């Protein structure tokens, strides 16, 4: 009886041992494929003892910036798609390397009212020229008048500004990459985005206060009333809201197609422009010092930002532009709750992009 009991216990122990061994093996396989595991977890776990020294160094190199600068717990991590809010150091490094590499070109998708004029004015000096917004504007007119007649002349610019539709921006990327004369060159894409409410209000300000002369008499009267509660005026504001929603649908389309582009695509919120450029200046300076292309006492820098981006567009000083805006300020618009609700599509896409959501979720939004 005692022998049978011992044999039974022995068998049970073996079964438990086999089961525990299987669990340990499954956990090892699971953890070896867990890309978001922090280096601190690897270093303190038993699994670290199973990793080779080379593998541990790779994990440390790829996750050090994550634990130091940001927490990337997203479900959509593409090596070709970077958002500054989630991948600040990697995005700064990518852009800085391109900035100091002669055969690398920036394809900047300028979405209206996202800080694009200010950004272009600061970066366009890389072409050795002053930024002329009229040359790069807009949409089909730009593509027909400037891009398609001589795409190589446009693509070879160090910093190109493309104020175009989403499908046109995709055509720019594909055309530049396929030019026979530029097969040894590299490209990166840059896109600026803006919180939807802010973009809409900025658009209203642009139409009513900065360029009211471009409006017809009826629209100017709407701007003077500056009141969304006036029923017959709502169509004017609703159209601008629809523009914002359409813009974000285009951003979603480009975001979802980044894996098909053979280039890094960088997404930058307009509130992060200064921080991003300062980081690029610092890294670019370090790289040029190390390569000997810049004396130790000098630094790489972009053109300083202006207090009012319209100054460069109109050829005026910031003070003159501010005076013009103040004189023509017909509408200090405040967004109503009903207008905010109409931004459901753009706000959903903006929030999900900020969290790096996959394209399947981006396309589940409904207006």
Secondary structure, 3 states (H helix, E strand, C coil): CHHHHHHHHHHHHHHHHHHHHHHHHHHHHHHHCCCCCCHHHHHHCHHHHHCCHHHHHHHHHHHHHHHHHCCCCCCCCCCCEEECCCCHHHHHHHHHHHHCCCCEEEEEECCCCCCHHHHHHHHHHHHCCCCCHHHHECHHHHHHHHHHHHHHHHHCCCEEEEECCHHHHHHHHHHHHHCHHHCCCEEEEEEEECCHHHHHHHHHHHHHHHCHHHCCHHHHHHHHHCCCCCHHHHHHHHHHHHHHHHHHHHHHHHHHCHHHCCCEEEEEEHHHHHHHHHHHHHHHHHHHHHHCCCCCCCCCCCCCCCCCCHHHHHCCCHHHHHHHHHHCCCCCCCCCHHHHHCCHHHHHHHHHHHCCCCHHHHCCCCC
